[in-house]
Each structure stands twice: as structure tokens, then as C-alpha cells.
Amino acid sequence: MRFKIFNRIIVSSALLIFSLGFSVPTWASPLHTTISIDTSVVNGTQLKAGTYDFALKGDQLVVRRDDDGKLMVKVPVKVEQTPTKSADSRVILVNNDVTEIHFANKKEYLVLE
């Protein structure tokens, strides 16, 4: 009797761990990169030249300074796709305003709204 209960606990635990292992990628932001940029503007917020973390959180781009993690700005974005994967992570500027964020080895990119 004890063996059956112990066996069920082991099998249940193994299934739980196996299931969680496959769900981890959904917890992490699949669209995240660190990029060094020149002075530019994101949604009216000026970013000084430096290295920043750009990450998709829900429907927003979250920009943090790489050196201390300070939140700089949150911006609503749309996720778009290109036919091929981007070769590198990069920021697209129009008149010094960030308009898009592309991620290395991803087809998805963010368009700032």
C-alpha cells in the first residue's frame, strides 16, 4: 500500500516538473535585447547615449538602463513580423525618435505606437 502511494507521488511530481519545464519559455520575455544607442528619444523621453535593455512586457516596450536597471520608459507597441529573421538587434530611428526595435535571430519586431 505504501509503495503505491509513494509511486503515485513520484509519478505526479515528475509530470509536474516535466510540464513546468515546457512552460518556462512563456514566463520569460521572448523579445528582449540589450543595445548600445546614441542619444535618442522614446515616446518623448530622452535617452542619453548608453546601453539599455529593451523588453516586451505584455503589450508594452519596457526600457531600462543596463548599468543600474533604472526604468526609463514604458511604451505601447505592436508586434510585427518580417519574412526573415533579423541578423542583429537594432533600433530604428526617424529624426532621432525610436520607431522600431528589432531582435537578433527573431522574425518579430516592435513598432512603437
C-alpha positions in Angstrom: 0.0 0.0 0.0 2.7 2.5 0.9 4.6 1.6 -2.3 1.5 2.5 -4.4 1.1 5.9 -2.7 4.8 6.6 -3.0 4.8 5.6 -6.6 1.9 7.9 -7.4 3.6 10.8 -5.6 6.8 10.2 -7.7 4.9 10.0 -11.0 2.8 13.1 -10.2 5.9 15.1 -9.2 7.7 14.0 -12.4 4.7 15.0 -14.5 4.5 18.4 -12.8 8.2 19.1 -13.2 8.0 18.0 -16.9 5.0 20.3 -17.5 6.7 23.3 -15.9 9.8 22.7 -17.9 7.9 23.3 -21.1 6.1 26.3 -19.8 9.2 28.3 -18.7 9.6 30.0 -22.2 6.1 31.5 -21.7 7.3 33.1 -18.4 10.3 34.7 -20.0 10.1 37.6 -22.4 10.9 36.1 -25.8 11.6 39.6 -27.1 14.4 41.0 -25.1 17.7 42.6 -26.0 20.4 44.9 -24.8 21.6 47.6 -27.2 24.0 50.5 -27.0 22.5 53.6 -28.6 23.4 57.2 -29.2 21.2 59.9 -27.6 17.7 59.4 -28.8 14.0 59.8 -27.8 11.5 57.1 -26.9 7.9 58.3 -26.6 9.0 61.8 -25.6 11.6 60.6 -23.1 15.2 61.4 -24.0 17.7 58.6 -23.5 21.3 59.6 -23.2 23.9 57.7 -25.1 24.5 54.4 -23.4 23.4 50.7 -23.1 19.8 49.9 -22.5 17.6 46.8 -22.0 14.6 46.6 -24.3 11.9 44.0 -23.4 8.4 43.3 -24.4 6.1 43.0 -21.3 2.5 42.4 -22.3 1.7 45.0 -24.9 4.4 47.4 -23.8 8.1 48.0 -24.5 10.0 48.4 -21.2 13.3 50.3 -21.5 15.7 50.1 -18.6 19.3 51.3 -18.2 21.7 48.4 -18.4 24.1 49.6 -15.7 21.6 50.0 -12.9 18.3 48.7 -14.1 16.5 52.0 -13.7 13.2 52.1 -15.5 13.4 54.8 -18.2 10.1 54.5 -20.1 7.2 52.2 -21.0 5.7 52.5 -24.4 2.7 50.7 -26.1 3.8 48.7 -29.1 2.6 46.4 -31.8 4.4 43.2 -32.6 5.0 42.8 -36.4 6.8 40.1 -38.4 9.4 40.2 -41.1 9.7 37.4 -43.7 13.2 36.5 -42.4 15.0 36.6 -39.1 16.9 39.8 -38.2 20.6 39.4 -38.3 21.2 41.5 -35.3 19.4 43.5 -32.6 18.9 47.2 -33.6 17.0 50.3 -33.0 15.3 52.1 -36.0 15.4 55.9 -35.7 13.4 58.5 -37.5 14.6 62.1 -36.7 16.2 60.8 -33.6 13.0 59.1 -32.4 13.0 55.4 -31.8 10.3 53.9 -34.0 11.1 50.2 -34.1 13.1 47.6 -32.1 14.4 44.5 -34.0 15.8 41.4 -32.2 18.6 39.2 -33.3 17.5 35.8 -34.7 13.8 36.7 -34.4 11.2 37.5 -37.1 9.2 39.5 -34.7 10.0 43.2 -34.1 8.2 46.0 -32.2 6.7 49.1 -33.7 6.2 51.9 -31.1 2.8 53.4 -31.1 
